[in-house]
Amino acid sequence: MTTDEAATVGLILAGGLARRMGGGHKMLRNVGGETVLSRLIERLRPQVNALVLNVNADPELFAVFALPLAPDDLPGHPGPLAGVLAGLDWAARERPSARWLVTVPGDAPFIPTDLVLRLHEERLRQQAELACAASAGRTHPVIALWPVGLVAALRRALVDDDIRKIDRFTADYNCAIVEWPAAPRDPFFNVNTPEDLAEAERLVAANPA
């Protein structure tokens, strides 16, 4: 683990309502005998100093994962930026030495094992303030590296300016885009629908590693 990785907290964003999956908690669905969330934790935990879960549901549902929880503190489920804010608040409060927060969605079981390292490398190379993942020519704003020092600016954007879209907030900052290959499978594949769940099962069966 590099110095920058050691100063990075990981945040799994799982505060959504999973409407396209028919309700429930999509990260608790099984893929290849493990939950989506278990697979994600296994891949992300070695890359960060601490790992925290942003959920707005019954905490008992996630007790088995033994992760600290950082629910939104803004009403009305205002979206993933509220989850990012909750993670930044948690890092500033619970890990005062942390300088960075990396965010990933809770429905992405194949997150790359070099995610944090490459985001930091490209951030440094471009002398950028933020870094964001991309694949197949498409950026993934929710898979990003954030300085913990942005917490006050993000809260103002959400509360005072009613900003909800990640891209709209990050447009004011220099953000490095880091591309990953999408073959043999896209590392940022999301399990959003029953069809996605079936495809994830197929991908795991084809390549259990």
N, C-alpha and C positions, 0 to 999 in steps of 0.2 A: 504494500500500500504506500503510495507516494504521500508527501507532506500535504498536498492539497486534498487528496482523498481522505486523509486522517482528519482534516478540518471540515468534512462534508457530512451533513445529516441527510438521510434518505427519507422521503415522504411518499407513501403510497396513497394516491387519491382514490378513495372508494366511497365518496359521499353522495353519488348520484342515485337515481331512483330506478334504474334498469328497466325502463318502460319497454324497450324493444325486446327484452328477454321475457316479457310478460310479468314483470315485477320480481320481487325477491332480490337476492344478492348474487349477481352473476359471478363474482370472484369466489363464491363458495361452491360453484358447480364443479363437478369432477371432470378432469381431462387425463386420460391414461392412468386412472387410479389415484390421482392426487388432485386437490383443489387447485383452481387457477391461482389463488392467492398463495398457496404453499409453494407452487413452482416459482412464482415471482419472488417471494421472500428468499428462497434458496439461491436465486441468481443475484439478487441485489445486496443481501446482507454482507457478503465479504468485501463489497466495494465501498462501504461507508463506515463512519464512526459510530453512528446510532441509526436505528430504523424506527419510524413512527407511522401510525396508520390514521388517516383522516377519514372518519366515518361519522355518520349522524344517526345511526341505528342503535338498537339495544347492544350495549357493550358486551353482554354475556355471549352474544353470538360469535364474538371474536376472541374470547378469553383463551381458547386453546392455542392461539398463536403467540401469547405472552408478549405482546407488543404494547408500548404506550400508545394511547389514543389522543388525537388532537381534533375534536369536532369543530365545525364552524362556529364562530361566535357571532355571525351575522344572521339575521332571520330570513326565512323565505327561500332557502336553497338557491342563493344567487349564482351558483356555478363553480367551476374549478378554481377561479381566481380566489374565491373565499377559502377554498381548501389550501391553496398556496399560502395565503395569509395566515391561516391557522398553523401551518408548518413553520413558517418564519417566526411567528410568535413563540411556538414551542422551542425552537432551536435557540432563540435569543434568551429564553427563560431557563431552559433546562441544560443547555450545552453552551455556556458563555464563551467557550474557546472556539466554537464552530464559526466558520466564516462563510460557508456555502450550504445551500439546500438543493438537492437534486429531487425532482418530482417525476413520478411515473404513474400511469393509470393502473387501477387495481385489476383490470381485465386483460392485461398483456402478459401472458405466461412465458413468452420467449425473449424477454428483455436481454440484450447482449451482456456478456460478462465483462466486457471492457467499456461499458457505457460511461461510467464516471471518469475513468482515465482519459478517454478520447475527448469527452466534453471539455475537460480541463486543458488538455493539450491544445485543442483548437482555440479555446478562449485565450490562452496565453499567446499563441502564434499570431492571432489577429488583434491582440490587445483589446479584446472586447469586454463588455460589462456582463453579458449573459451568453449562454450557449444553448442551442436547441438541436435536437436530433432530427434527421430526415432519412427517408428511404424511398426508392422508386420515384425520385423527383418530387416528393411531397414532404413538406415539413410537418413535424408533430409538436405543436406548441406546448402541449401538456408534459412532454418529456424534455425537461430543461434543467439548466443549472442557474440558480438564483443567488446573488449575494444576500446574506442575512441582513445587511444594512439597508435593504430596500423596504423593510417592513413598514416604516412610517409612510413612505410614498405610496405603497400599495394600499394601505388602509385609507388614505386620503382619496385615492382614485376610486375605490369601491364606495366609500361612504359619501364623499362630497361630490364626485363627478359621475357617479352611477355607471362606471365602466364595468362591463361584464365579460367582454371578450379578451382572452389572453393576448392576441395579436395587437389589439388596440392599445393595451397597456405597454407592451414591449416595443412598440413602434418608436417610442421616445428614447430607446437605448440602442447601443451598438451590440447586436446579437450575432454571435458566430453560429453558422449553420454547419452541422457535422453529418455527413452522408454515410449511411451503412448500406452494403449490398442487400438486395431483396431476394437473392437466391442462395441456397435452395429454398429458403423460406424467409419471409419478411420478419425480422426480429421484433417489429413493433405491431405485429398482428394483434387485433383486438377481438375479444369474444363478446360481441354485442347482441347477437341473435342466436336462436337455436341452430340456424344454418352455420354460423361461425363456430359454434360449439362442436358440431359434427366435423367441420373442417379441421379444427384443432386436434380432435381425436385422430383424424387421418394423418395429420402431420407428425404427431407423436408416434403413431404406429410405424410410419415410414422411417423415422429417425429417432429412436427412443432416447438417445443421448441429448 
